[in-house]
Structure formats: C-alpha cells, structure tokens
Amino acid sequence: MFKFAKTIVKSFALVALLAGTSFAFTEGTDYVKLAKPIPNAQGTLIKVFSYDCPFCYKYDKKITPNLVPKLPGDLKFRPFHLKTKGKYGVQGSELFAVLLLKDQKAGLSDRDLYTEKSLLKKAKMAYYTAYHDKKERWDAGPDAYLKTGLDAVGMTRADFDKAKNDPQVKALLKEWDQSYDVAKVQGVPGFVVNGKYLIMTKSITSIDGMVKLINELKTK
Amino acid sequence: MKLSEMIGNLRSDPVRTISQWQDRRFLWVFMAVLSLFMVILAHSVFQIWLYMRPCEQCVYIRLAFFAMAFGGIVAAINPSNPGLKIVGYLCAIWGSFKGVLYSIKLNKIHHAAHSDDLFGVQGCSPEPTFPFHLPLDKWSPEWFKPTGDCGYDNPIIPDGVQLSSMQKAITDFYADGWYLWPPAHFGNMAQCTVITFGVILLFLVVAAACWVVTLVRKRQAATQDASSTCPGRLA
C-alpha cells in the first residue's frame, strides 16, 4: 500500500518536473502541516527564532535578509521570538516586541526589518554577537541582559519598562507564545507559511528553493 | 590464559573462541567500565571542571553510553546465563547503534555550525526528547539537561569564577571546542564517539553471531550424538 502510494507520488513528481511548471515538494520531508495552526496568519511567512540558537544567528546573517526581498508581494513577513529557549528568553521577547512595534510606528514595513533602520535588527544582532561570538552569558542577571539590547538601540530602561506594558506589546507577546508549538516540531529557526505549513529546515538547500516552496505552500 | 594462546585459539577456531570470550565476564566488564568512564569524563571533567556545556545530541550520547554500561553490567552478573546475556546484548546493541546515529547527526550539526554551509541540518530544539519519552532532563538535569548550544562545546566560564592555573591552561587549550587534538581541530567529539560506538557495535554483533552459531553447532552435535548412541530407536 505504502509502496503504491510512493509510486503515485513519484509519478506525480515526474509529471510536474516534465511539465516544467513547478517543483514538486513532499509533505513530511519538505514541509509539515502544523497540528495546531496559528490563527489569523493567512498571507504571512512567520519566522520563529531565538537569540539563544546558533542556527538562528546563521540564518539571520546569511539567509533571511536575502530571502525577505524575494518573497511574493502578497506575503507578509513576521518574526516571532521564542521565549521558552534561553535563560533570558522572556526578557528577549519583551524587548523584541517593543522594538518591532516601534519599527512599525516609525513607518518600516515588514520588508525593512533587515535594513539598518530597524531597531529590532540592531538589538537582535547585538544579542547574537554577544551570545555567540563573544560567549556572553549575562551571569549578572536579566538587567545585564536587557542592557545589551537597550544600549544597541539607545533606549533607556525607564522607556522600556513603560513601553512593555503597552497593550499592543502584550497582544503581540501573546501571539508569540504560539512559537513554542512550532518550535517543538523540529526546533528553531522555523518558517511557517499561512500559519499552517512548517518548512522542514533540514530540507532547505538554497534560498531560491525556499522561495519556490513558499510560493507553492502559499496557494495551498 | 596467555595472550599468544588466545591469538592462537582465535586463528584456529575464531567462532568458538569469540563465543567463549563472551561467556566470560572480562569483555562485558570492560565495555561497562569504558562506557561509564566516557560519561563521567564528559560530565565531571569537561562539563563541571572545564565548563564545556553539553548540547542536545551530547546528552543523547550520554544516554547511549549508559545503556551500554547497563547492558554490560547485566551480562557480567553471570555471562553464561542466556537470559541475562540476551538483556545485555539488547541494551548494548541498542545503545551503540543509537550512539552511532546521534554522533553522525552531531557531526553534521558541528560541520554546519562551524562553516558557511548551513543547509541540510535541523534547527536547535527548544528542549530534548529522549527515547521512550523518558523525562531524563527533569530527573537529572545535571547529567541530561542540554545547557550548551547545538554544535558548540567551547568552554564558557561563568562571571566571577577564579580558574586554577591548570583549569586556565586546559580551557585555553580547548578554547575552540573539544577536539582530540585542538591545535589542528583534528577529530571533533562527534567523530571520536562515532568511532567508539561503531567499534563496540561491530564487536557486539560479531560476538552475538558467534554465540548463536556455537549454540546451533552444539545442538546439532547433541542430536547427532543422540542418534548415534541409540541406533535401536532408528532401526
């Protein structure tokens, strides 16, 4: 039965290849359907990440900045920070949420989140380099952790403490809590199309291949 | 038994000789001691003394060594008891086989983490998932909770810790992570454990096969004996 199904899938794949219209991607190897889809995520590409993850750093340096400009126009890019990974995951999420909303208020679009104008990017990179390159672990506590990000964007602690109680920040953090259900499937970074389809990171072989897969999943 | 005698026996009748070896305690004890030594070295020396934190695959590798140690101890209780020996073989073969898989995966992650070629590996898990869903990281966080980053095993010295001159020298030696020979980045942790697991797995499979072959031969000889001593029954 399984063999039969495999043959069918293979022949479909062959037809699709010969037709030259699209590449055939397989559910289970190239992507999985989330058991618990993220609501209100139609038309989005969500990236779940953590400051405490070497591959998130690598993706944010080399892959995602080149991927975002190539995304289809009707797909919005949304970063979700995972608070359950890393000693200061909670503080990281709060600061990233404050800064993302600040970026949006300053008129930055989702496509601008990897430009130098983005405060989110500045703080994120400050954490990545401190944690992964300088092996900083902020043993002094959460205040020391927050200082690294706040200094990178030139924000005072008082401003941050005020901003993090904003209802919009709270709402965004609540949305980000869904990151855990995505992350536990195959780890981080995790890319989710339309809140339903999670791309299997280990099957990604190139940025162009990723764009093709995203285009296919978007219309599913 | 002398070494030369052992080699002589192995040459003249390898199957029976290996089967005899696994009927004795020595190799089972050796495997258990070696496995425990590896885990204790990783935990007490590298993790606690040298601040090299274990990654996700690293704690799975510890479990694989523990399974082999357990199998070795069970079989060593009485290696001529087939029941104990079967349990010993199953645990040790399972442990060494899983160990090979974990090590291969760790090697891939290590390669991706230390190069620009980052495709083809899975991301970093938010928490470990052990075989049979055992919550080992909750039961014994010190031994099984991954506190290191996937693909990295550099020493990370907490703030305010005063290193002894010996600790300082060794952590500096391993500053780029654990290697068999750090100055040349030769033989990372995963490559060394895959060899260890692989050799033990090979030996276990060969020994188990020799045991089974010897048992079958004995049974055949016994039936032949029985048929030759009671010719009357056949006639």
Boltz contact constraints between the chains, C-beta under 6 A:
constraints:
  - contact:
      token1: [A, 53]
      token2: [B, 124]
      max_distance: 6.0
  - contact:
      token1: [A, 54]
      token2: [B, 113]
      max_distance: 6.0
  - contact:
      token1: [A, 54]
      token2: [B, 149]
      max_distance: 6.0
  - contact:
      token1: [A, 54]
      token2: [B, 151]
      max_distance: 6.0
  - contact:
      token1: [A, 55]
      token2: [B, 123]
      max_distance: 6.0
  - contact:
      token1: [A, 55]
      token2: [B, 124]
      max_distance: 6.0
  - contact:
      token1: [A, 58]
      token2: [B, 118]
      max_distance: 6.0
  - contact:
      token1: [A, 84]
      token2: [B, 126]
      max_distance: 6.0
  - contact:
      token1: [A, 85]
      token2: [B, 126]
      max_distance: 6.0
  - contact:
      token1: [A, 135]
      token2: [B, 156]
      max_distance: 6.0
  - contact:
      token1: [A, 139]
      token2: [B, 158]
      max_distance: 6.0
  - contact:
      token1: [A, 139]
      token2: [B, 159]
      max_distance: 6.0
  - contact:
      token1: [A, 183]
      token2: [B, 126]
      max_distance: 6.0
  - contact:
      token1: [A, 184]
      token2: [B, 126]
      max_distance: 6.0
  - contact:
      token1: [A, 186]
      token2: [B, 122]
      max_distance: 6.0
  - contact:
      token1: [A, 187]
      token2: [B, 122]
      max_distance: 6.0
  - contact:
      token1: [A, 187]
      token2: [B, 123]
      max_distance: 6.0
  - contact:
      token1: [A, 187]
      token2: [B, 124]
      max_distance: 6.0
  - contact:
      token1: [A, 187]
      token2: [B, 125]
      max_distance: 6.0
  - contact:
      token1: [A, 188]
      token2: [B, 123]
      max_distance: 6.0
  - contact:
      token1: [A, 188]
      token2: [B, 124]
      max_distance: 6.0
  - contact:
      token1: [A, 189]
      token2: [B, 123]
      max_distance: 6.0
  - contact:
      token1: [A, 201]
      token2: [B, 122]
      max_distance: 6.0
  - contact:
      token1: [A, 201]
      token2: [B, 123]
      max_distance: 6.0
  - contact:
      token1: [A, 202]
      token2: [B, 120]
      max_distance: 6.0
  - contact:
      token1: [A, 202]
      token2: [B, 121]
      max_distance: 6.0
  - contact:
      token1: [A, 202]
      token2: [B, 122]
      max_distance: 6.0
  - contact:
      token1: [A, 204]
      token2: [B, 119]
      max_distance: 6.0
  - contact:
      token1: [A, 205]
      token2: [B, 119]
      max_distance: 6.0
